[in-house]
Amino acid sequence: MEPDYPPETLHTESDHDSVCNTSWVSVCPRGLWKVHQKRLNSQQTASDPAAISSNNCPRLGSLCRVQVRLKANNDEAENVACEKTDSVLQVPLGDWTTLRLGDGQCDITEACLEGMRAGEKCEIQLSPLETGPDAAVPHPSDESLPFFATVELQAFTPGKEAWEMSPGEKWEWVKSHKDTGGVRFRSEDLWGAADSYSKAMKLVITFCNHVRDVAKKGWEYEAEEQREATLETLDPSAEELNKMKADLHSNLSLCQLKLNQPERAKANAAKATQLEPGCAKAWYRLGKACQIVNELEEAKQAFRKLLELQPEMPAALKALKDIASREKATNAQLGLRLSKMFSSR
């Protein structure tokens, strides 16, 4: 799963002020939330494309001085001390605070800041995307939903787009996103963990493209004995990139298993085993995902491979025993149906 939902611009029109309404889906510890943002820009900004370029907006790594205030409704603003909304927005409410864009401290706030300029303010409306008594977000019978807030950007420091970063800077962000995913997972923020792992994966893919381009260039201009040396001097190395990709696919698979997304978990676990055949965790997660989607033969193959790596592993032995029992019960039911079908003739 890659919880990466592109913003949908609804409209941009006005005689005096440009009102830009944008909607997207964001993650937080309580699940997925639909965010509707209304940003008021000055007439100068709307008429000057350069004024709204990325150079005038926060970018990855920017330190942003921001204030988030809750509103009682869409017309009347007031501070509300509410544990529920605090756990969604993940920033101190009503106070000026500093966050670094890209750290994942608050996905909703960061998404708002990406298109704002210093001194701008926007209004957001938040409502849970998934609801129900067993969901990670409140039931729609809660009278406080949806709720509204304002986000104000006072100032920010320069940041960089991914393509502007050196390989070393980009690699540090990959590791940062992965570490953030681990922190979020341990705090049971499964959607947030998957989001962080996905962000790391996107940067790793650009690294892999870079390695391929360097290798191709080396093959064109260097002698054969120099090609291997060219690849070995890359930082990170091709081997490190391969292991990172495998780890991220495996971690995504675990998140998706817990989020009841077995097909996606299966796909990511399979990629992890292809990249790193010796990764025991990936084989286990592949087996569990196949079990859930009732692909029992594939599940058995995954668990047997796991036992080759870690003989007598209790979890793998138990899984194979459960599959055997399940197949036995299925065969018994099939036999009973066949006997009834032939006995009725």
N, C-alpha and C positions, 0 to 999 in steps of 0.2 A: 504494500500500500504506500502510495505517495500522496499524502493529504495536501496536495498543491492545487488549490482552486484558483484559476485566473480571475482577476477582478472583472466585473461586468459593468461598464459605464452605461448608466441609464439615460442621462441627458445632460447637456451643458448649454444653458440659454438664459438670458436676462437682458434688460435694457441698460441697467446701471451696474449691477454686480453679476459676476459669473458664478452660478451655483452649480457645482459639480457633485452629482449624486453617484456613488459607486457602491456596489454590493459584492460581498465575497463570503466564503466560509472560512472560519478560523478555528484553531484548536486551543484548548485550555484544559486544566486538570479535571474539569467536570464534563468534558466531551466536546462535541462539535457545536459551534454557534454561528448563526447567520448574522452578519454585520452589515448594516446599511449606514454609509457615511455621507454626510452633507458638509461640503467645505465651501466657504464663502471666500472668493478671491477678489482682489481689487481689479478695477477696470484695466489698469496698466498691465497687470499680470496676464489678463485674458487676451490683451491685444499684442503682447510681446512674447513670442515663443521662446526667446532666449531667457526670459525671466523665470520660466518654469522648467528649464533644463535641469538635468541631474546634478549639474555643478552647484545649483542653488538649493538642492534638497539633500537631506541626510542620506548617506550611503553606508555600505557595510563598514563597520568599525567606528562610525560617527558617535561621539558622546553627545547625547541630546538632553537638554534641560527641559523637562516636560511636567505639566500639571494635568491630572485627570480628576474631574469633578462629576459626581453623579447628579442626576436631575430627577425630580419627582415625576415630571412628565415632559412632553416635548416643548412646552411653552414656559414653564416655571422652573428655574434652576435653583437647586439648593443642595447642600452637602447632606449626604445620607450615610450614616455609619452602619454598614450592612455586611455581615460576614459572607453572605452568599455572593454578592457582587464583587467583593474584594477577592474571593477565590477565583472568580472569572477573569477579572482585569489584572490581577497579580501585581499591582503597584499600589503604593500608599495613596489613599484617596484624599483629595483636597490639598495635598502638600506638593511643593515643587520637589522633584526628584531627578536624578541623573541616571540614564540607562544607556548602554552601548548597543547600537543597532546591530543585530545579528546574534546577540548572546542568547536570545530566546527567553528573556525574563518575562516578557508579556507579548505574545504573538499578536494580539488584537491591537495593542498600542503601537507596536513596531510597524504593523501594516499601515496604520494611519499616517505615521511619520514619514514613510518612504516618499510620499508625494507632497509633503508640506514644506513651506519655507519658514524661516525665522519670523516670529511674530504672528503667525497664522493660528487660527482656531477652527476646529471642526466639531460637529455634533455627530454622535453615533447612536444607533438603535440596535440593541442586541436581543436575540431570541434564540432559544435552544433549537437545534436542528433535529435532534432525536429526543423524544419525550416518552414518558410512561413511568410506571412505578418501579420498573427494574432498570431504567436507564441511568446513566451517570449524570444526568441533568434533571432539574426539577420538572414536575408534572405541570402541564399547562393550566391546571386549576389554580395554581399559585397566582394571586392577584398582582404580584409585583412584576409579572412578566407580560410583555417585554419591558426592558428598562432602558433608560437613556443616560448618556453621559456626554461630557465635552472633553476634548483633548486639545491642549494649547502647547505649542512649541515656542519656547522663549528664545533659544539659541542652540547651535550645534557646532561641533568641530568637523573639519573635512574628513571624509571617508574615501573609499575606493570601490569602483565596480570590480567584479571578479576578473575581467579581462585586463585591468590595469595593474593587478597584483603580480609580484614576483612569485616564482614557484615556491619559495620558502614561506612567503606570507600566506599563500593559498593553502599550503600544507598545514600551517598552524590553525587556520580556520576549519579545515577538515577534522583535525584532532579535537578542536574545541567543540564543534557540533557533535562529534561522537561522544565526548565526555558529557556534554549537556544531555544527550539522549540517555546515557546511563543514569545520571542523576534523576532525570524525570521518570525513568522506568522504576527506579527504586522507591520513588515517592508515589508510585501507582498512577502517574500521569501517562497513560499508555498512548493516547493520541499525540501528546506533545513529544514523547520519546520517538515515535515513528516519524514525526515531522522533522525532528533534529537529525535522525539517521538519513532521511531522504535528502535534506540539505547537504549533508556531508557527501552523499552519493553523487549528487549533481556536480560538486566540485571535483570529486575523484574522476568522474568521466572526462572532465576537461583535461585532467592530468594525463589520462590514458591517451587522449588525442595528441597531447604534447609529446608523449613518449614515442608514439607512432610517427609523428612528423619528424622528430629528431632522428629517429632510426632511419627513416626513408632518406633524409638529407645525407646522413652519414653513408648510407649505401651508395648514394649517387656520387659522392665526392671523395670518399676515403677508401684506402686500400682495405682488403678483406680483413687483415689482421688488426685493423684499427676500429672496426665496427663494434666489436664487443666492448672495447674500452670506452667508446662513446656512450653506450648504454649504461656502463657501470658508473660513469661520472654523474648521471642524473640524480637529482636530489628532490624528492625521494626516488629510490630505485624502482625498477619495474617489479621486483619481488615484493617490496614494501607496498606498492600500489595494489598488487594482486591480493595480498593478505588483507589489506584494508577493505577492498571491495568484498571479499569473502566474509569478513567480520560484519560489515554493514548489512549484507544480504541476510546473514544468519540472525542478526539482531532484529531486523525488520520482520523476519519470519516469526520470531518469538512474540513480538508485539501483536502481529496479526492473528496468531493462534489465540492469544488472550482476548482479542477483540472479536473473536468468532468470525474470522475471515480466512477459512482454511484453504481456499483456492489460491489466494494471494500468498499465504504462508507457504504453501507447497511450491509455488513458482520461485519465491526468494530462497527457500532452503535448497531447491534443486540447483540454482545458480551458485550458491555457496559451496555445495559439494563438487561442482564442476571446477570452480576456481581453486578450491583447497580440499582435495579428496581425503585428506587426513583429519579434517575437522569433525570430531565426534559429535559435537553439539548440533551441527548442521544435519548430520544423518539422522539424529534422534528427532529433530523437528520435522524433517521430511517424512519420517515414518509416522509421526503423530498426525501430520496434516493428511497424509494418504489414508490413515485409519478413519479420520473424521469424514472424508468424502467417499468412503467405502471402496477405495482402491486397495484391496487387501493384499493382492500379490505384490504391488509396488511397495506397500508398507513392510511386508516381510523382507523384501530385498534390502530395504533401507536398514532395518533392524539387524539383519544378518551382517551387513557391511559394518555396522556399528560394533557388533561382537568381534569382528575381525580386528578392529582397532582397540577395543577394550573387552577382552574375553571375560565372560561371567558377569558382565555388567547387569545388576539386578533389574534396572528399568527396562532394558532391552529384552531380557528373558521374560519378564512379566508381560510386556507388550506382545511378544510372540505367542505366549500362552493364551492371552486374551483373544488374539486373532484366531488361534486354533479352535477355541471354544465357540467363537462367533461363527466360524465356518461350519463347525459341527452342528450348531443349532440351525443354521440356514439349510444345510443339507437334509436335516431331519424334517424341517417344514416342507421342503421340496418333495421329499419322499412321501410325506403324508398327503400332499395335494395330488401327487401322481396316483397314489393308491386309491384315493377317493374317485378320481377321474375315471380310472379303468374299472373300478368295482361298480360304478353306476351304469355301465353299459350292459 
